[in-house]
Amino acid sequence: MCDAFLLFSSRRDGFSLANLYQICSSHKDEAIILIIRNEKQWVLKFQIKFYTICSFYQVFGAYCNESFKVNSNAFYLGNHSTFTFVLEPFEKKFESTILNSNHLRCDLDYFSFGEGGFHLF
């Protein structure tokens, strides 16, 4: 096991999924931790003239013992050590189950963690 390091950041590397896959291709045999911060904003109107902009963000992600590898043959990566999690607005870990082995799927236009009741796309 090695020290963790930042491999990909949308601020630095953009939002291209192909770019993410390219960067991960040089780290094929390493585990990954994916962390996503999603911000939502809405406007609240009080009385007639007053508006307040409220922000709410979520932090969630996944751990997989294998890095992203594109496979369009419906092949899943990872093993039962793979899990998804939420950090904000609450903390919760979603463990892998023994019911299936569908942990991480990487396609050309998307990736997903899990199958069944909970997915992380």
C-alpha atoms as a printed R data frame, in Angstrom:
    type eleno elety resid chain resno       x       y       z
1   ATOM     1    CA   MET     A     1   0.000   0.000   0.000
2   ATOM     2    CA   CYS     A     2   1.272   3.480  -0.830
3   ATOM     3    CA   ASP     A     3   0.422   6.984   0.295
4   ATOM     4    CA   ALA     A     4  -2.712   8.492  -1.231
5   ATOM     5    CA   PHE     A     5  -2.314  11.194  -3.878
6   ATOM     6    CA   LEU     A     6  -4.622  13.245  -6.070
7   ATOM     7    CA   LEU     A     7  -4.810  11.609  -9.472
8   ATOM     8    CA   PHE     A     8  -7.629  13.581 -11.113
9   ATOM     9    CA   SER     A     9  -9.373  16.841 -10.293
10  ATOM    10    CA   SER     A    10 -12.065  18.468 -12.431
11  ATOM    11    CA   ARG     A    11 -10.614  21.888 -11.565
12  ATOM    12    CA   ARG     A    12  -7.222  20.881 -12.909
13  ATOM    13    CA   ASP     A    13  -8.052  18.182 -15.480
14  ATOM    14    CA   GLY     A    14 -11.497  19.211 -16.760
15  ATOM    15    CA   PHE     A    15 -14.714  17.254 -16.945
16  ATOM    16    CA   SER     A    16 -13.849  14.776 -19.699
17  ATOM    17    CA   LEU     A    17 -14.530  11.151 -18.834
18  ATOM    18    CA   ALA     A    18 -12.058  10.123 -21.556
19  ATOM    19    CA   ASN     A    19  -9.404  12.222 -19.803
20  ATOM    20    CA   LEU     A    20 -10.172  10.527 -16.484
21  ATOM    21    CA   TYR     A    21  -9.799   7.098 -18.096
22  ATOM    22    CA   GLN     A    22  -6.543   8.140 -19.791
23  ATOM    23    CA   ILE     A    23  -5.018   9.366 -16.523
24  ATOM    24    CA   CYS     A    24  -6.135   6.225 -14.683
25  ATOM    25    CA   SER     A    25  -4.659   3.952 -17.368
26  ATOM    26    CA   SER     A    26  -1.166   4.581 -15.981
27  ATOM    27    CA   HIS     A    27  -2.343   3.384 -12.533
28  ATOM    28    CA   LYS     A    28  -4.048   0.117 -13.545
29  ATOM    29    CA   ASP     A    29  -3.081  -1.953 -10.529
30  ATOM    30    CA   GLU     A    30  -3.916   0.603  -7.854
31  ATOM    31    CA   ALA     A    31  -7.026   1.010  -5.743
32  ATOM    32    CA   ILE     A    32  -9.058   4.199  -6.153
33  ATOM    33    CA   ILE     A    33 -11.114   6.429  -3.930
34  ATOM    34    CA   LEU     A    34 -13.556   8.581  -5.851
35  ATOM    35    CA   ILE     A    35 -14.858  11.681  -4.049
36  ATOM    36    CA   ILE     A    36 -17.514  13.913  -5.625
37  ATOM    37    CA   ARG     A    37 -18.804  17.237  -4.332
38  ATOM    38    CA   ASN     A    38 -22.120  18.277  -5.808
39  ATOM    39    CA   GLU     A    39 -23.544  21.734  -5.074
40  ATOM    40    CA   LYS     A    40 -27.172  22.718  -5.446
41  ATOM    41    CA   GLN     A    41 -28.523  26.239  -5.113
42  ATOM    42    CA   TRP     A    42 -32.010  27.599  -4.892
43  ATOM    43    CA   VAL     A    43 -33.605  30.980  -4.253
44  ATOM    44    CA   LEU     A    44 -35.996  31.544  -1.380
45  ATOM    45    CA   LYS     A    45 -38.377  34.477  -1.598
46  ATOM    46    CA   PHE     A    46 -39.359  36.187   1.633
47  ATOM    47    CA   GLN     A    47 -42.229  38.668   1.594
48  ATOM    48    CA   ILE     A    48 -42.199  40.677  -1.646
49  ATOM    49    CA   LYS     A    49 -38.738  42.202  -2.075
50  ATOM    50    CA   PHE     A    50 -36.294  39.945  -0.264
51  ATOM    51    CA   TYR     A    51 -34.514  37.004  -1.824
52  ATOM    52    CA   THR     A    52 -32.014  34.640  -0.251
53  ATOM    53    CA   ILE     A    53 -29.787  32.275  -2.199
54  ATOM    54    CA   CYS     A    54 -29.267  29.049  -0.309
55  ATOM    55    CA   SER     A    55 -26.602  26.492  -1.090
56  ATOM    56    CA   PHE     A    56 -26.628  22.856  -0.210
57  ATOM    57    CA   TYR     A    57 -23.879  20.451  -1.138
58  ATOM    58    CA   GLN     A    58 -23.395  16.733  -1.041
59  ATOM    59    CA   VAL     A    59 -20.128  14.840  -0.755
60  ATOM    60    CA   PHE     A    60 -20.199  11.198  -1.753
61  ATOM    61    CA   GLY     A    61 -17.965   8.642  -3.385
62  ATOM    62    CA   ALA     A    62 -16.699   5.112  -3.666
63  ATOM    63    CA   TYR     A    63 -13.707   2.885  -3.018
64  ATOM    64    CA   CYS     A    64 -12.633   0.153  -5.427
65  ATOM    65    CA   ASN     A    65  -9.626  -2.143  -5.254
66  ATOM    66    CA   GLU     A    66  -9.108  -1.618  -9.028
67  ATOM    67    CA   SER     A    67  -8.718   1.538 -11.093
68  ATOM    68    CA   PHE     A    68 -11.028   2.658 -13.902
69  ATOM    69    CA   LYS     A    69 -10.653   0.514 -17.030
70  ATOM    70    CA   VAL     A    70 -13.012   0.900 -19.974
71  ATOM    71    CA   ASN     A    71 -14.745  -2.326 -20.901
72  ATOM    72    CA   SER     A    72 -17.791  -2.233 -23.136
73  ATOM    73    CA   ASN     A    73 -18.469  -5.969 -22.691
74  ATOM    74    CA   ALA     A    74 -20.547  -5.468 -19.519
75  ATOM    75    CA   PHE     A    75 -17.577  -6.549 -17.418
76  ATOM    76    CA   TYR     A    76 -17.480  -5.345 -13.797
77  ATOM    77    CA   LEU     A    77 -14.339  -4.520 -11.838
78  ATOM    78    CA   GLY     A    78 -13.663  -4.763  -8.130
79  ATOM    79    CA   ASN     A    79 -14.377  -7.274  -5.432
80  ATOM    80    CA   HIS     A    80 -16.336  -7.363  -2.178
81  ATOM    81    CA   SER     A    81 -14.017  -4.763  -0.626
82  ATOM    82    CA   THR     A    82 -15.631  -2.195  -2.965
83  ATOM    83    CA   PHE     A    83 -18.097   0.164  -1.281
84  ATOM    84    CA   THR     A    84 -19.861   3.494  -1.749
85  ATOM    85    CA   PHE     A    85 -20.288   6.202   0.857
86  ATOM    86    CA   VAL     A    86 -21.840   9.561   1.699
87  ATOM    87    CA   LEU     A    87 -19.928  12.154   3.777
88  ATOM    88    CA   GLU     A    88 -22.239  15.199   3.592
89  ATOM    89    CA   PRO     A    89 -24.969  16.002   4.597
90  ATOM    90    CA   PHE     A    90 -24.661  12.818   6.708
91  ATOM    91    CA   GLU     A    91 -22.162   9.961   6.947
92  ATOM    92    CA   LYS     A    92 -23.118   6.510   5.688
93  ATOM    93    CA   LYS     A    93 -21.240   3.591   4.182
94  ATOM    94    CA   PHE     A    94 -22.900   1.184   1.729
95  ATOM    95    CA   GLU     A    95 -21.096  -2.148   1.893
96  ATOM    96    CA   SER     A    96 -20.908  -4.621  -0.937
97  ATOM    97    CA   THR     A    97 -23.216  -7.588  -0.640
98  ATOM    98    CA   ILE     A    98 -22.554 -11.197  -1.489
99  ATOM    99    CA   LEU     A    99 -25.659 -11.240  -3.702
100 ATOM   100    CA   ASN     A   100 -23.747 -10.069  -6.778
101 ATOM   101    CA   SER     A   101 -20.278  -9.158  -7.997
102 ATOM   102    CA   ASN     A   102 -21.280  -6.049  -9.951
103 ATOM   103    CA   HIS     A   103 -19.114  -3.400  -8.327
104 ATOM   104    CA   LEU     A   104 -17.580  -0.975 -10.868
105 ATOM   105    CA   ARG     A   105 -18.527  -0.779 -14.517
106 ATOM   106    CA   CYS     A   106 -16.656   1.532 -16.891
107 ATOM   107    CA   ASP     A   107 -18.171   2.259 -20.288
108 ATOM   108    CA   LEU     A   108 -17.119   4.848 -22.871
109 ATOM   109    CA   ASP     A   109 -19.815   7.317 -21.858
110 ATOM   110    CA   TYR     A   110 -20.347   6.552 -18.151
111 ATOM   111    CA   PHE     A   111 -19.159   4.640 -15.123
112 ATOM   112    CA   SER     A   112 -21.267   3.219 -12.315
113 ATOM   113    CA   PHE     A   113 -20.715   1.679  -8.919
114 ATOM   114    CA   GLY     A   114 -23.152  -1.005  -7.873
115 ATOM   115    CA   GLU     A   115 -26.213  -2.596  -9.314
116 ATOM   116    CA   GLY     A   116 -29.583  -3.169  -7.764
117 ATOM   117    CA   GLY     A   117 -31.041  -0.916  -5.079
118 ATOM   118    CA   PHE     A   118 -28.269   1.699  -4.937
119 ATOM   119    CA   HIS     A   119 -26.139   3.032  -7.782
120 ATOM   120    CA   LEU     A   120 -23.493   5.710  -7.910
121 ATOM   121    CA   PHE     A   121 -23.270   7.123 -11.437
